[in-house]
Amino acid sequence: MTERKPPGVSFESFVDKQIREAEARGDFARLKGAGKPLEGLDRPYDELWWIRKKMHQEQLPGALPPALALRKEIEDALAAVAEAPSERAIRALLEPLNERVTEFLRRPPAGPLLGRGPVDVDAVVREWRETRREE
């Protein structure tokens, strides 16, 4: 366990001292991947990177946990709204999805939380109408 910061010593100098001592002991030289470039720096940022990495490490199939699969379905549905030919098509796309979201929120399975509620269908339709007027 690391020692406690002594009173009267600034936090920054305390941390710097611990880093300097660890470097002197060679603690950083034995790290996995030392001297190699960081993995994934050339790829665009993916906020679900940690899930994909864990699934790869655990050799799991490509299935997402239920909350993340539903979140992805919501994102895909909202992206599809721009191509919808009518308000009726938008409602037909979003209303069944909202039913699944509501059911999911009533009885959430184990795993990550959904992190959002049902889609406001009327707001999406209004936004769709405004986008159509601008075109």
MOSUL-V505277 format. One record per residue. N is the residue number from 1. RES is the residue in one letter. PSI is psi as a letter, one per 20 degrees, with the letter a starting at -180 (* if undefined). OMEGA is omega in whole degrees, 0 to 359 (none if undefined). Layout:
# MOSUL-V505277
n/res/psi/omega
N/RES/PSI/OMEGA
N/RES/PSI/OMEGA
This chain:
# MOSUL-V505277
n/res/psi/omega
1/M/q/180
2/T/q/178
3/E/q/178
4/R/q/178
5/K/p/179
6/P/q/178
7/P/q/177
8/G/i/178
9/V/p/181
10/S/q/181
11/F/g/183
12/E/g/181
13/S/h/177
14/F/g/179
15/V/g/179
16/D/g/180
17/K/g/180
18/Q/h/177
19/I/g/180
20/R/g/179
21/E/h/179
22/A/h/176
23/E/g/180
24/A/h/178
25/R/i/181
26/G/j/182
27/D/h/182
28/F/h/181
29/A/h/184
30/R/j/181
31/L/q/177
32/K/p/178
33/G/j/180
34/A/p/178
35/G/i/180
36/K/q/178
37/P/q/179
38/L/p/182
39/E/p/172
40/G/j/181
41/L/h/182
42/D/i/181
43/R/q/176
44/P/q/183
45/Y/p/178
46/D/o/185
47/E/i/178
48/L/k/183
49/W/h/185
50/W/h/178
51/I/g/180
52/R/g/180
53/K/g/180
54/K/g/179
55/M/h/178
56/H/g/180
57/Q/g/182
58/E/i/181
59/Q/l/179
60/L/q/176
61/P/r/186
62/G/j/181
63/A/p/177
64/L/q/172
65/P/q/186
66/P/g/181
67/A/g/181
68/L/h/177
69/A/g/179
70/L/g/177
71/R/g/179
72/K/h/178
73/E/h/178
74/I/g/179
75/E/g/180
76/D/g/180
77/A/g/179
78/L/h/176
79/A/h/181
80/A/i/181
81/V/h/182
82/A/h/181
83/E/i/183
84/A/p/182
85/P/h/184
86/S/r/176
87/E/h/179
88/R/g/179
89/A/h/178
90/I/g/180
91/R/h/178
92/A/h/179
93/L/g/189
94/L/h/184
95/E/g/176
96/P/h/178
97/L/g/178
98/N/h/177
99/E/g/178
100/R/h/178
101/V/g/180
102/T/g/179
103/E/h/178
104/F/g/181
105/L/h/178
106/R/g/182
107/R/m/182
108/P/p/176
109/P/r/176
110/A/q/179
111/G/a/182
112/P/q/178
113/L/q/179
114/L/g/176
115/G/j/176
116/R/r/180
117/G/a/178
118/P/q/179
119/V/p/176
120/D/n/186
121/V/g/181
122/D/h/178
123/A/h/179
124/V/g/179
125/V/g/178
126/R/g/180
127/E/h/178
128/W/g/178
129/R/g/180
130/E/h/178
131/T/h/179
132/R/h/179
133/R/h/182
134/E/h/182
135/E/*/none
